[in-house]
């Protein structure tokens, strides 16, 4: 088996996902850039290849079952396995108080941030099981920390985004427990408040800085943790 690791990063054509792809490529990983828009995915891959990094676009809409199945088939046909899965694709909807929320806003957030992660992870698991000590990283947020949401000084949580990331953290714990014997490590990453399209570029951190913790978890050595929620400086409270 070729020792070169193969990674799929969802939502990789911009923001934190693109920087994760860039850092993985610099580490010698062959990166598959998942993107809903084939044109944007191809453009992002070309930018990485121009820097000498191995990158290939893969059309992938995490909310479209047919797209997820097609992406898994393409990876199987082209590579036969997957070593790293970064569930990065995410959206932010519904800014109101919980009592003012639209159920549709909540459902839309969960379709991408939670259900999409389940769909992609389950579709890629057969490929990950063929990899060598595979890694799954779910890109979460400290806004999904129930401990921090419950703190009196935190104010009213933005429930669509915050609760979907809390649910994502629950998935991390569940998958980590199921896949422990398969030596597949599953962790949540908190990249911090980065300037991305998700927040109209209001975040103070560069996406490349946020990507670093994601890549660290994606490249964990055999003694690394599983079932954790990690940020720049260490564990984030659940």
N, C-alpha and C positions, 0 to 999 in steps of 0.2 A: 504493500500500500504506500502511495506517495505520502511523505511526511508533512507536506504543506497543508495547513489547516484551511478548512472551507467555512466561511461564515455568511449567514444571511442576516441582514439588518433591515427591519421594516421601517418604512417612512424615512428612507435614507437619502432622498434627493436634496435635502436641505437641513439646516439647523443642527441640532445635536446628533441626529442620525447620520448626517453627512460627515460630521467630524469624527464620529465613532468609526465610520468606514475608513476615513483617512488614517486614523491612528492604528487601526487594525492592519491596514495595508502596509504602513511603515514597519509594523512588527512582523511582516512577511506572510500575512494571512491573505488568501484569495477571498475577496469580498464580493458578495452578491448583493446588489443594491435594490431592495424592494421599493417600488414606487407605484402609486395608482396611475399616474400619467406616464405612459411609455416614453414620450418625448423628453419630459423632465428627468426621468431616470437615465435615459441615454446621455443627456447633456451632463448630468452629475458624474456618470461613469467616465465620460470623456475627460472631464476635468481632472479626475484622479489618475487616469492613464497618462495624461500629459505630464504628470509629476512622476511617472514611472511606477505607478502603483497598480497591482493587478485588481481590476474591478470590472464587473459585468452587471448590466441592468437586468432586473427581473420584474415583469409586470405583476403587481400584487396589491389587490385591494382587500384589506383584512376583513371587511364587512361583506364580501362577496364570496360565498362558498365555492363557486365555480372557479374564481380567480385563485383562491387558495389551493384548490386541488390541482389546477394547471401548473402553479408555481412549484408545488412539491414534485409533480411529474417531471418538470423540466430539470429540476435539480437532480432527481434520481437518474434521469437519462444522461445528464452531462457530467455528473460527479460521483454518483453512486452512494454518497454519504453526506453528512453535515456534521461539523465539529462544534460550531458555535451558532446559537440563535439569539439575536438581540431583538426583543419585542419593544421597539421604540415608538411605533406609530401611535399617535394619541391626539385627542381633540379637547377643546375646552368650550363648553356651552352653558348657558343659563347662569346669569350673574346675580340673580335675586336671592332674597331670603328664602329659607326652606318653605315657608307658608305661601310664597309667591311663585314657587317653581311650577313650570309646565312639565307634566309627565313626559311629553314628547322630548323636551330638552334632556331630561334624565335618561330616557331610553336611548337617545342619540349618543350621549356620552358613553353609556355602557356598551353600545354596539361596537364601538371602536376600542375603548380602553379596557374592556373586560371580555366581552364575547369574542371579539376579534383575536385577542391573545389566546383564548382557549382554542379557537378554530385553527390558528396558525401552529400553535404548539402541538396539538394532536396530529395535525397533518404532517409535521416535520419529525415527530418522534421516531418513526421507523428509520429515518435517515440518521437521526442523532444516535440511535442505538448502534448503528454501524460505525459511528465515529470512534475516535480514541479519547475516552474520558471527556465526553462532551460537556459543554457549558450552556446554560440558558440564563440570560439576564433580562429581567423585566424592568423597563425604565419607569420608575415610579416618581414620587415627589414627597417632600416633607409635609405637603398639604394633605397627604393621605395618612399621616400619623394620627391615630386616635388620641394618643397621649397629648400631642400638641394641640389638637383640636379642642380637647377638653379643658385646656388651661384657661383660666378666666381672662387672661390678658390677650388671648388669641382672637377674640371677637367672634363674629358669626361665620362659621365655615362656608365656603362656596361649595354647596353640597353636590352639585352635579360632578364637578371635577374631583373634589376631595373624597367623596364617598366612592367614586369609581376607582380611585387610586388605593383607597383602603381595601376595596374588594380585590384589586390586583395583588396587593400584598398577601391577602388570604390565599390567592391562587399560588403565589410563590411558596408559601409554607406547605400547601397540600402537594404540589408537584415535587418539592424537595423530599418530602417524606416518601412518596411513591417511588421516586427514582433513585433513592439512596443506594439500594443494592446494585443498581445498574451503573454506579459510579458516575452519574450525571448530576452535576452540581447546579442548583437553581437558586438564584439570589435576586433581590430587588436592589436597584440603584437609585440614589437621589442625586441628580446632577446639580441641584441648586437652582436658583432663580436666574436663568440665562436669557439673554436677549434673542428671542426667536419670534417667528410669525405667530406662535401660539399666544403670546402676550403683547403683540404689537411692538416688539423689540424694546420693552420697558425694563427688562431684567438687567441688573448691573454686571452679570458675569458673561464672559465670552463663551459661546457654545463649545469651543475646544476645551475650555477648563472643565465644563460639565461632563464632556465626553470621557475625560480621563478616568473617572471612577467606574464608568460603565466598562471601559476596556480592561481596567484592572480586574474586574470580576469575570470578564470574558476569557481572560488568560490566566486564571487561577492555577496554581500548581496543585499537585495531588493532596497536599496537606491543607489546602484552603477550605474555607467554611462553605456550608450549604444551608439554605433556609434562613438567610440573614437579610437585613435591610441596612445598606451601607451608604455613607456619604463620604465627602472628602476626608473628614477627620475621624472616621470610624462609624460605629453603629448608630443608626437613627432609631429612636424609640417607636415601637409599633403603635 
